[in-house]
Amino acid sequence: MTDTPRKPPTVRAGERPSHSGRFARLQPIRRRLRRIADATPLTVRGAMLISLAALALWLYGFGSLDLLLFVVGVSGLALFATAAALVSGAALHLSKLTRTSSGEHPSFECGSLIRTEFKLPALAWCPLVQTSWSWADPRDVRVHPRLLGSFLYEEVIGQRRALRPALERRFEVRDPFGLSCVAWQATEPAEVMLLPDVGRLRQSSMIPSLSAADGSPNPSGSPEGDRMEIRPYVPGDSVRNIIWSWYAKTRQLVVRTRERSIDRSRRVVAYLIASEDDEAAAAAARVALEQGALGDRWSFGADGTSGFQDTVADAIRAIARSGSLDADVPCALRDFMRQVSAEGDVHCIVFASAAGGAWIQAALTVQREYPGGLSFVLGTDGITRTQREQLWQRLVLVESVEQGTPAESVGALVRLLSHAGSRVVIADRASGRYYAEGASQALGATA
């Protein structure tokens, strides 16, 4: 289980290097300039104050002997000197404390306020100094320092899953007037793992028919196929399996049971495609692993991790690692299918974003190579329907921002995958529901 190697950009013969390659060569210079600027306790506002104070002191204070502007110039320079001295001293003191590690960082779930073991002195004895910090790596984490006694305790809320070998924080010490600021970064060699927020998906069970979607009817098989057979209701049967339309006509309770079948696929595998807005898909994959919805013999893969995993712990680490990839990393579903299919026939459950992305073409290519071998679980945080508003409503009412995937894009993606021969399930993290019939049920629920 290793990270996917990043290939350096290649330049063909006679071709000019790309702008990304030029910027990559300038990165070390930019980092050095950034460190110099962070260590200099002078801000733009402070430079403006020094310029105006020096101008007032030199031209009018000494030149015209204007005592008022003389006092203003001296006061401005004294204010900046005091702020710079206090900020520099506080930054020197705090930087020594941030060099020590705060201990091991356990994994925590995004979307929840978590208090870590990191803390800093509040420096209440110096009211002209303000301390703040943020996470530079992983980036999608909000830091909320909480004052308890004489210390600032770190409380964080993760926004996106990640798996990083070290934690890097960026600290800033400034004065209340914004005249002086000193910043630095400190790295802790402790692994940080942020898990995707499962939302309400934990309250419902994953559809078990996905793992048996590639079965063939056989009387000697086990009841693990689709619900095709009908028999009379007996005490102990689930109420959800009762055919209520039949009861309304005949007043007889019958239930739909699973067809006896033999699963042609020797093994069920699953794969997570990393893309934008894929947190709901990652949450669905995590729930499927933790609830055992993939069956007894399974393998799991994800973008950013070579090979496949067969334990829940390693699979969840692969899910977290996929959130730390760059946006231009290609989908590796084809390589994963070639590797796992070498050991026999498999049926792959692909977890992907309902918003689509560049992975669609790669998935369709794999679907053509393995007909009927893919099922899709599309994760979303709700489905929004576009409603046409009147002119007076747009002028009077405040426009509300709806979170979720547009119904039109979800329907188009489901139809595209279904026409290619794949079964599609929509996992709605906002409501905690799975729609096995694809967009028809999902769009009907939002009407």
N, C-alpha and C positions, 0 to 999 in steps of 0.2 A: 504494500500500500504506500505508494509514493506519489508525489505531485507530478502533474504532467509537465514535462520540460518545455520551457519557453524557447522557441527558435528565434535566433537573431534575424533581423530583416535582411533579405538577400537583394542584391542589385545585379541585374543582368548586364551583359556587355553592351556598351553604348548607351546605357540608360542612366539618367541622372539620379542621384540618391533622393529618396523621399524626404518630405519635410519632417516626418516623424523620426527618421534617422538623424537628421541634423539636430533636432531638439534633444534627442537622446544623448548626443555628444556634449551638449551644453548643460546637461543636468548637473554634473559635478561643480561647474562654475556657479550655477544658480544656487546650489546648496551652500557653497562657501559664502557667497554674497548674502544669503539669507541668515547664516549664522552671525556674520559681522553686523548686519542690521539689527538682529535680535539682541546682541550684546551691547549695542549702543543705546544709552538711555535718552534718546532724543526722538521725539515724535514730530509730526508736521506742525501740530499746534504749538509745541514747545519751540520749534524753529521760528515760527511766526512771532511768538512772544519775545524771543531774544532779539530778533531783527527790529521789531518796533521799539523795544526798550533801549537798545543800543542807538537807534536813530534818534529817539527823543533825548537820550542822555548826551550824545555827541553834538548834535546840531543845536539843540535848544538849551540843554542843561549847562554845557560848558560854553557853547558858542554865544547864545543870547543871555546866559545867566538866568534862565527861567527856573525859579526854584520849584514850581509846581511840577513841571515836566522832569526836572532833575530827580525829585522824589519818586515820581512815577517810574522813571527808568531804572533807578536803583532798586525799587521795590519789585519790579518785574524780574530783574536779574537775580535778586535774592530769592524770590519765590521759586524760580526754576532751579537754582542751585540747591535749595533745601529739598525740593521734590526729587531731584536727581540723586542727591546723597542718600535720602531715606529709601528710595526705591532700589538703588544699587546695593545698599547694605542689606535690605530685606531679601533681595534676590540671591545674594551671596550666601546668606544664612539658610534659606530654604533649599537652594540647589544642593547643599551638602546633605540635607535630609532626604531628598528625592533620589540620591544615588544608591540608597539601601533598598533591597527588595522587601516588599510587604508580604511575601509568602506566596504560596501556590494559589492560582486563580481557578476555582472550580467552574464547571460549565453551568451556564444559566440561560434561561429562556428569554427570548426577546418579548418586548411588550410589557414586561413586569419591572417594577422599581426594585432594584437589588442594591443592597449596601455591601460594598467590598471592604477589605481589611485596610485599605489605604486611608491615611489621614494626614493633615498638616496643621501646624499651629495657626490659630486665627490671628495672631499678632494684634490683639486688642490694645496693647500699649502704644501702638502707632496708628492713629486714626487716619493719617495721610497715605496709607498704603492699602491697596486692594489686591487680593490674590484670587486668581481663577485658573482653571486648567481644563483641558479637553483631551479626548483620545485621538491621537493622530493615526494609530493603526491598532486595531480596526477603526475605521472612520465613522461608520454609521452607528454611533453610540452617543447618546445625550448624557452629559454629566450634570448632576445637580448637587453641589456641595451643601451639606446641612450642618449648621452650627449647633454643636452640643457641648456646652461648657466652654473650654478654651481651645477646642479643636474643631477643624472642619473635616467632617467625615464624607467620604465619597459615596454617592448614590447614582446609579447609572440605569438607563433604559436603552436596551438594544433595539435598533430599527431593522437590522438585517443580519441574517445568520453569517457566521464567519468562523474560521479556524486559523489562528495565527500562532507561530512558534514563540512570539514575544509580544509584550504589551508596550506600546510607545505612547507616552503622554507629552503634551505640550503645555508648559506653564507660562503664565504671564503675571507680572507684578507691575502695577501702575498706580499713579496717584489719582485722586478723584477729579482733578481738572484736566486730565489727559495730556499733561505736559511732558511726562517722562514714562517710559515703559521699557522693561527688560524681560525678554522671553528666552526660554531654553527648552530643550527636549531631553527626556530621560527614558531609558529603556529598561524594562524588567525582563529577564530571561525566564519567563513563566508562560506556559502555553495558555491561550485564551480560546475558549470554544463557546460560541453563541448559537443556541439551538433555535429553530424557527418556532414562532408562536402558533400553536395548533388551534387557538380560538375555541370555537364550539365543536370542532370536529371530534374532539375526545368524547363528547357526550353521545355520539352515534357510532354505529359499527360500520366498518368498511364492507362493501358489497362482496360477499364471498364467491359469487358466480364468475368473477373475473378469472380466478385461478382455474376454473373448469370450463372456460369459454371455448376450448379447443377439443371438447370431448365428442365421442361418437356413441350413439345408443347401442346398448348391449345388455340383455337380460341378466347376465352373470356379473355385471358391473355393480359398483356402489352408487347409492343415490346422491350424486354430486353434479348432475347435469342441470339443464334449465328446468324450470317448473312447467312441465308439459302434461303430467298425468293428473287425473281428478279422481278422488275417492270420497266417500261420506265422512263427515266430521265425527271425530271421537274426542272424548275429554282428554285434554292435554295438548291438543293442537293449538298452534298460535292463531290468534284472532286475525292477524294480518294476512294469513293465507286463505281466509274464507272468501269465496266468490259471492259477493253480496248481490251482484246483478242476477245470478242464478237463484238466490234466495228470494229476491223480490218477485220472480216469476213463478217459482214452484213451491216456495215456503219450505225448502229442504236445504239443510246446511251441508255444503260440500267444500272441500279444500283442494288447493292445487299443490301437488307434491313434486319433488325433483325426479327427473327421469333417470333411470339407471343407465349409466354410461361408463365407458372406459376412456380415461384421459389419454389422448394420443401423445401429448407433450410429456416427455419424461420428467421435465423439471420446469418450474415456474421461475422466471427471472424478472427483475424490475430494474428500471433505469430512470434517473432524474436528469432532465435537460435543464441546464442553467441558462437563464435569460433575464430580461427585465420583467419586473412584476411577477416573479416566480416564487414568492414567499408562501403563497397559498398552496402551490404544488409541492413545495418542500415540506410543508406541514402535513399534507395528505400522505406523502411518502413516509414521514416519521410515524404517523398514526398507524399506517399499514404494517410497519415493522414491529412497533410495540404491541399491537393487538394480534399479531400472528396471522394476518389476513392473507399472506402469501403462501400459506401451507407449511408443510414440514421440510421439504427440500426446495431450497430457493437460493438464488444468488442476486446480488445487488451491485449496481454500478452507478456512477454519477460523473458528470463532466468535472474534470480537474483531478480525477483519481484514476490511475491506470489499473487494469485488471478488474477483478470483482471481489466482493466480500461475501462471506457466508455466516457472519455473526452479527447480531444486532448492534453491538458496540462499534464495530468497525464500519458498519453501514451508516450509522448515525454520524460518525466522524466524516464520512464521505459526503453526507448531506451538508454538514456544516462547512466543509472545505469548498464546496461548489459555490457558496455565496461570496467567496473572496476572490473570484476570478475576474479578469478584465472583460470588458464588453465584447472584445473582438476574438475571444477564444471560440474556435469552431466546435460544433457538436460532434461528439465522439461515439454516437450511438452505433454507427456502422462497425467500428472497430470492436465495440463491446459485443455485438451480435455475432461477429465472426469468431470471437474467442470462446463465447459460451456455447455456440452451436457446434463447435468442434467435438464436444463430448456427447452429442446427441440432439434430438429434436427438443426445442424449447419454445415456450410461449412467453413473450415479453410484455410486461405492463409498463408503459411509458408514462411518467409523471411530467407534465409540462404546463406552461402557463396558458390560460384560456385567452389571453390577449394575443397569442401568436408570436411571431418573430421570425428570425432568420432560420430557425431550426425546422420549419415546416418542410422546406424542400429536401433537407437531409432525411427527415423522417419518411417522406413519401418515397425517396429512393430506397431506403431500407425496406419499406413495405412492399415494393415491387420485387426485391430480391427474396423476401420471405413472405409469400402470400398467406394471409390469414394468421401470421405469427405475431401480430402486434395488437395490443389494446391500449387505449389512451385514457388517462385520468387527468382532466383539465382542471386545474385549481384556479379559483377566483375568490375575490372578497365581495361578492354580491354582483348582481346583474342589473344594470340600469337600462331603462327604456327612454328613448328620446320622445319628449312630449312637446308638441308645438304650442307655444304660448301666444296669447293675443298681445297686441301692441301695448295696451294699457297695463297688462300684467308685467311686461318687461320694463315699463317706465316706473311703475309704482312699487312693485315687489322687489325685494332684494334677491339677487340671483344666488341660489344655493348650489354649493359644489357637492355633487354626489360621487361617492367613492364606489368603485366597482368597474366591471368591464361592460362596455356597451353591448346591448343585446344583438345588434346587427353583426358585430365582429364575431361574437360567440357562435351565432347561428351559421355564419359563413364557414368558420373553422370546423364546426361539427359536420356540416354537410360535406366539406372537402375530405375529411378523414373517413367519414362513413362511406362515401362513394369509392374510396380506395380499398374498401373491404375491412376496415378496422371497426371495432366496437369502441364506443366513446361513453365515458362517465364523467359527469361534471361534479366536482367537489366544491361546495360553497362554504368557505370558512366562516363567513359572517353569520349564516343561519345554521351551520352545522349539518347540512343535508347533502345527500348524494342523489343525483338524478341519473338513474341507470338508462333511461330512454334518451339521454342526451339533451339537446336544446329544447325539445318539445315540452318536457316537464318543467325545465328550468325557466323558460320564458313564460310558460303558463302560470308559474308560481309568482312571478313578479307583476302579473297583470292586475 
